[in-house]
Amino acid sequence: MGAYILRRLLLIIPTLLGIMVINFALVQFVPGGPVEQAIANMQGKGDVFDSFAGGGSDAGTAMGTQGENAYVGARGLPPEMIAELERQFGLDKPPLERFGLMMWNYMQFDFGESYFRKIEVTDLVLEKMPVSISLGLWSTLIAYLISIPLGVSKAVRDGSTFDTWTSGIIIVAYAIPAFLFAIMLLVLFAGGSYFKIFPLRGLTSDEFDTFTLAGKILDYLWHIALPVLASTIAAFATLTLLTKNSFLDEVKKQYVITARAKGLSEKRVLYGHVFRNAMLIVIAGFPTVFIGIFFGGSVLIETIFSLDGLGRLGFEAAVGRDYPVMFGTLFLFGLIGLVVNIFSDLMYVLVDPRIDFEKREG
């Protein structure tokens, strides 16, 4: 197993390098850049995209760092100022040199400073991390706590009225986009048009520091309830059907027939033998599901509920052309995702020691 883990760890290097190369190359061809954003800020437009809205000669052909005449809206600014902005952002160097320097710093976990916030990228990520972890962890745990018992019940009662009705509910839940469900929750329970039971924004109340420990826990759960519910819906539907199908596949295998032939009770067969094997793929996939909820779909949920997490951080960095934040978070998230894939394989071995990835590769 050690050799397998070592190979997977070594494979992270070219995979992560490929991710960074592709995204860095794509950014070079995207109109606008940090200099454009700085010019837009100085002209009071606030957003680099406003520079392209006017069309005509001012819309031009802004392509990053192709000289002062390439910057939309740069007319009237002295070339020295443009050159100084390029120097400040490190765009006065050739792209290949910039990429090499960036990757060298990233290998030392030096992600630099945000262009426009003047804060270290690492500090920004750590500041936003609690929100995203709260959404990802709670959503994953709740999805598993609901999906596993429900999936097993559906498998045991396969074809029954209970199975039919719950399948209908699950399909509807899966078909509803998370952001649409989030808006519906806001309208119904956060003062939109009906009830005002839950708060509209934030992870805690303004008076959070004055609460007792019990009060802080209740306040936190009060604020996180609707965002977690909105994030859970898609994962809950997928996991329930996965649990049911996995359970049904195991029930049809020979060892189950043999156990029944030996006179074991149905309960002993199902929960003493089938359950462990059926849960292999479900439990071992926990890290992957968590990362999926942690990264995927968080932008809309965080925006709708006014939560300041990693999803919004990445989106705002892309819109604002804050390259250190863009590429720093991309590197970190890519590294975390690749490591979690290895951890998922280890979970398979932990749940079922009979699995040997080295023999499979051989």
QUICOR-V527236 format. One record per pair of residues at least 6 apart in sequence whose C-alpha atoms are under 8 Angstrom apart, sorted by the first residue. I is the first residue (numbers start at 1). J is the second residue. D is the distance in whole Angstrom. If there is no record, write none. Layout:
# QUICOR-V527236
I_J_D, I_J_D
This chain:
# QUICOR-V527236
1_356_7, 1_357_7, 1_358_6, 3_358_8, 4_357_7, 4_358_6, 5_342_7, 8_342_7, 9_339_8, 9_342_8, 12_335_8, 12_338_6, 12_339_8, 16_331_7, 16_334_7, 16_335_7, 19_334_8, 20_327_8, 20_330_8, 20_331_7, 24_99_8, 28_63_7, 28_64_7, 29_63_6, 29_64_8, 30_63_7, 30_64_7, 31_61_8, 31_62_5, 31_63_5, 31_64_6, 32_48_7, 32_49_8, 32_62_6, 32_63_6, 32_64_5, 32_71_8, 32_321_8, 33_48_8, 33_63_8, 33_64_5, 33_65_8, 33_321_5, 34_64_8, 34_89_7, 34_115_8, 34_320_7, 34_321_5, 34_322_6, 34_323_7, 35_64_8, 35_71_8, 35_82_8, 35_85_6, 35_86_7, 35_89_8, 36_48_6, 36_64_8, 36_71_6, 36_72_7, 36_73_8, 37_46_8, 37_47_6, 37_48_5, 37_320_6, 37_321_7, 39_73_7, 39_74_7, 40_46_6, 40_47_6, 40_48_6, 40_50_8, 40_51_7, 40_73_8, 41_47_7, 41_48_8, 45_51_8, 47_319_8, 47_320_7, 48_319_8, 48_320_7, 51_58_8, 51_59_7, 51_72_6, 51_73_6, 52_58_8, 52_59_5, 52_72_7, 53_59_7, 58_72_6, 58_73_6, 59_72_6, 59_73_8, 60_70_7, 60_71_8, 60_72_6, 61_70_6, 61_71_8, 61_72_7, 62_70_5, 62_71_5, 62_72_6, 63_70_6, 63_71_7, 64_70_8, 64_71_7, 65_71_8, 65_86_8, 65_91_7, 65_92_8, 68_74_7, 68_79_6, 68_82_6, 68_83_8, 69_75_8, 83_92_8, 86_92_5, 89_115_7, 90_98_8, 91_98_8, 105_111_7, 106_328_8, 106_331_8, 111_120_7, 111_121_6, 111_122_7, 111_324_7, 111_325_8, 111_328_5, 112_120_6, 112_121_6, 112_324_6, 113_119_5, 113_120_4, 113_121_5, 113_324_6, 113_325_8, 114_120_6, 114_121_6, 114_322_6, 114_323_8, 114_324_6, 114_325_6, 115_322_6, 115_323_7, 115_324_7, 116_322_7, 121_324_7, 121_325_6, 121_328_7, 121_329_8, 125_310_7, 125_329_8, 128_308_6, 128_309_5, 128_310_5, 128_313_8, 129_309_6, 129_310_6, 130_309_7, 131_203_7, 131_307_7, 131_308_7, 131_309_5, 131_310_8, 132_294_6, 132_298_8, 132_309_5, 132_310_6, 132_311_8, 133_294_7, 134_224_8, 135_224_8, 135_227_7, 135_228_6, 135_231_7, 135_293_8, 135_294_7, 136_290_6, 136_291_7, 136_293_5, 136_294_4, 137_290_6, 137_294_8, 138_228_7, 139_228_5, 139_229_7, 139_231_6, 139_232_5, 139_293_7, 140_232_7, 140_235_8, 140_286_8, 140_289_7, 140_290_6, 140_293_7, 142_232_7, 143_232_6, 143_233_8, 143_235_6, 143_236_5, 143_239_7, 144_236_7, 144_239_7, 146_236_7, 146_240_8, 147_236_6, 147_237_7, 147_239_6, 147_240_4, 147_243_7, 148_239_7, 148_240_6, 148_243_6, 150_240_6, 151_239_8, 151_240_5, 151_241_6, 151_242_8, 151_243_5, 151_244_4, 152_243_7, 152_244_6, 152_247_7, 153_244_8, 154_162_7, 154_163_5, 154_166_8, 154_244_6, 155_163_8, 155_244_5, 155_245_7, 155_247_6, 155_248_6, 157_163_6, 170_237_5, 171_237_7, 173_233_6, 173_234_7, 173_237_7, 174_233_7, 174_234_5, 174_237_6, 174_238_7, 176_234_8, 177_234_8, 178_230_6, 178_231_6, 178_233_7, 178_234_7, 178_297_8, 178_301_8, 179_230_7, 179_300_6, 179_301_6, 179_304_8, 181_230_6, 182_226_7, 182_227_7, 182_230_5, 182_301_7, 182_304_7, 183_304_7, 185_226_7, 185_230_8, 186_192_6, 186_200_7, 186_226_8, 187_193_5, 187_194_7, 188_194_5, 188_195_6, 188_196_8, 189_195_5, 189_196_5, 189_197_5, 189_198_6, 190_196_5, 190_197_6, 190_198_5, 190_199_6, 190_200_6, 191_197_7, 191_198_8, 191_200_8, 198_222_7, 198_223_7, 198_226_8, 199_222_8, 199_223_6, 200_305_6, 200_306_8, 201_223_8, 201_305_5, 201_306_5, 201_307_7, 202_223_7, 202_305_7, 202_306_6, 202_307_5, 202_308_8, 203_220_6, 203_223_5, 203_224_6, 203_307_7, 204_219_6, 204_220_5, 204_223_6, 205_219_7, 208_216_6, 208_219_8, 209_216_8, 227_301_6, 227_302_8, 227_305_7, 230_301_7, 231_293_7, 231_297_8, 231_298_8, 231_301_7, 235_289_8, 235_293_8, 239_282_7, 242_282_7, 243_278_7, 243_279_7, 243_282_7, 246_278_5, 246_279_7, 246_281_8, 247_274_7, 247_275_7, 247_278_5, 247_279_8, 249_278_8, 250_256_8, 250_274_6, 250_277_7, 250_278_6, 251_270_8, 251_274_7, 256_269_7, 256_273_8, 256_274_7, 259_269_7, 260_266_7, 260_269_7, 277_352_8, 280_348_7, 280_351_6, 280_352_7, 281_348_7, 283_347_8, 283_351_8, 284_344_6, 284_345_7, 284_347_5, 284_348_5, 284_351_7, 285_344_6, 285_347_8, 286_344_7, 287_340_6, 287_341_8, 287_343_7, 287_344_6, 288_340_7, 288_341_7, 288_344_7, 291_337_7, 291_340_8, 295_311_7, 297_311_8, 298_310_8, 298_311_5, 298_312_8, 299_310_8, 299_311_4, 299_312_5, 299_315_7, 301_307_8, 302_308_7, 302_309_7, 302_311_7, 302_312_7, 303_312_7, 314_325_7, 314_326_6, 314_329_7, 317_323_7, 317_325_6, 317_326_6, 318_326_6, 348_355_7, 349_355_6, 349_356_7
